[in-house]
Amino acid sequence: MTASQAKPYRGLSMEGPIAAWYASNTGKDRTPYVRTAERVARQLQPDAEVLDLACGPGYLAIALAKLGRFRLTGLDVSASFLRIAAREANAANVPLSLQKGDAAAMPFADASFDAVMCRAAFKNFSQPARAIAEMYRVLRPGGFALIIDLDPDASAQAIRQEVDAMPLNAINRALTRFTFKHMLVKRAHSREKLAAMAEASPFGAAEIRQDGVGLETWLRKGT
């Protein structure tokens, strides 16, 4: 399999029952999506075009769409997630354009967006460096990208507290703890690795901030 044909994600395929389980559990408390949307909205001009990369069930894009006259597009490799996102956007009565595609080869023209946001998905990309290069390509001059994902150096206690605070039943809490310990932490990128990928990319640098058990990576395209 060549680089261009590589599987676009690491781990399980997020389709069918797995996608539905993820959407159900992460949708119980949407406060984290609202808080992220608020941070992004403060950086945007009215009518900005924003890409939610690996949008999943669409919760972040929908939260941002509710905050202003922003035009939202969601991209995901999962057909199941796209169906869920379309249903959620319709229920929320917000416009959301959805496309199926790979983060490492986005189906968009150069300079299509004012901002790109990617929450809790970057660690699952099979070609993260190419995904960063693609973010740069689809951004307009002066635009920015925000990657939010798990910090692999977060302590086991901090992660346990994070999971215990989620509104989950006992079975789903146990499954989520297992997923964090045996899958997500192992895939997550350290602060040092994120910085190195940013420096090697057309962005040239990144601002990386701690956010609880996660890291926020801000990438800005020059004017």
N, C-alpha and C positions, 0 to 999 in steps of 0.2 A: 504494500500500500504506500503510495507516494505521499509527500507532505500535503499536497493539494487535495488528496483523497482521504486524509486521515479522519478518523471519527472525531466529530467536533466537540465531544464532551468526554470527561473522565467519569467512571463509575456507572451506575445504573441508568438505563433509559427512563426519562421522566415522562412516561406515557401511561394511559389507562389508570388502573387502581392506584399506582404509585403517585401519579400526578394529582389524583383526586384526594389522596390521603394528605399529601403535602399542602395542597390548597386549603383543605379543611382545617388543618392544624395551624397553619400560619395566618389564616384569616380570622381566627378567634379574637385576636387582639391586634388591631391595625394601627395602634398608637405609634409603633416604630416607623411605619411607612409615612404617617402624617408628619412626624418630626423630621424625617429625611426630606420630604417634599417641602417643608417650610424652609429648610436650609438652602435647598436648591432654588426655590422661588425667589429668595432674597438676592440671588445672583443674576436673575433674568430680567430682561426687558419685556414689556407687554407684547404679545403675539410671537414670542420666541418659539422656535421649533425645537422640540426635545425628543431625543431617542432614549427609550428605556430598553437597554440591551439585556437580553436574556430576561425578559419581562415576567416570565412565569405566569401566575394567575392575574397579573395586571394591577395588583394592589397599589404599588408605588405610582404608576402612571395615572391611575384614577385619582389618587390623593392629590397629585400635583395638578391635574386638570381641574379639580374643584377649587383651586386657589387663585386662578386667574385665567386670562385669555390665551393660555399657552396651547400650542398645537402638539399633541402627543402622538408618537409612533412607538409601537412595541414590536420588538424582534425576538423570536425564540425559535429554537430548533424543534421544540416539542409541539406537535399538532394538538395534543390534549390540552396543554397549557393555553394555546391560542384560543381554543374553543371556550375554555373557562374564562379567559380574559374578556372575550367578546360578550359572554353572558353577564359578567360582572359590570362591564362598562355600560351595557344596556340597562341593567338594573339601577345603576347609579345615574343614568341619564347624562353621561358625558361622552363626547366624541373621542374615539381612540382608533387610530389606524393600526392594523396588525399585519405583520408579514412573517413568513417562515424563512429562516435562514441561519447561517453560521456566523458567529462573531468574528471568525478569522477571514471571512470573505463576504462582507456585508453587501446586500443587494441594493445599494444606494450610490448615487453619484457623489463625486467629490463635493465638499463644502455644502452639505445638505442640512446640517443642524447647527443650532447655537449651543447646544449642550448635549452630552451623553451621560447617562447615569446607569450604573450597574451595581445592583445590590444583592449580596449573598450568592453570587453565581460565578464570579471570576475564578475562584479556586477550581471550578469544574471544567474550565476551558482546556482543551488538549493542546492548544497553541496560544498561550497567553501573550507572548511577545507579539505575535501577529495580530492578535486582537487589539493590543494597544496601538499598533501602527494603523490599524483600520479606524480606530477611534479618531486618531489625528486626521486621517484622510477625509472622513465624513464631516469633520467639524469645520465651521467657517472661521476665518481669522478672528481672533479675539474670543473664541469659544472655549469651553472647558469640559473636561470629563471628570466624573466622580466615581470612584470604585470604593464600595464599602463591603468588607468581608472579614471573616474570622481571623483573629491574630493567633497564629500557632503557638505563640509563647504565652498566651493567657493560661493562668493556672487552672488545674483541674477543679479546684474549689470554686473559682470564679465562674467557670463554665457550668458547674453543677448548680450554683445559685441562679445563674441566668435561666437555665432550663426549668428549675423549680418555680421560678416566677411566672412561667408561661401558663396560661389557662388551659391546662391539659388534664385529661383523666390519668389514672395511674398507669394504664397500659401504654398510652401514647407518650407519657413522660419517660417511661423506661425505654421505649423504642427511640425516642429522641436523644436520650443520654447515650445509648449504644451508638447511634449514628454519629454524634459528635466525637465520641472517643475513638471509634474504629474506622471512620471514613473522613469526616470533615476536617478534623485537626491535621490528619496526615496529608491532605491535599492543599491546605491553606499555605499562602506565601508569607514569609517573614517580612518584616520592615526592610531588612537589608536586601532581600531579593526583589521586592517591589521597587525600591530605589534604584537598583541596578538595571532592572528592565526599563524603567522610565529614562534613565540616563542613556541607555543604548537605543532608545526610540527617537522618533523625530521631535518629541516633546523636549527631550534633553534633560529634564529634571521633574521632580514631583514634590509636593508638600504632603507629608504623611502625618496624620494626627491620630492619637489614641481615642477610641470611642468604646468604652466599656471593654468587652471581650473582643472587640473588633478594631479594625484599622480603616481610617478614611484616607484614600489616596486621591489628591487633587492634581489634575494635569491641565495645563493651560497652553493654548495655541496662540502664538504671537500674532499681532496685527500686521 
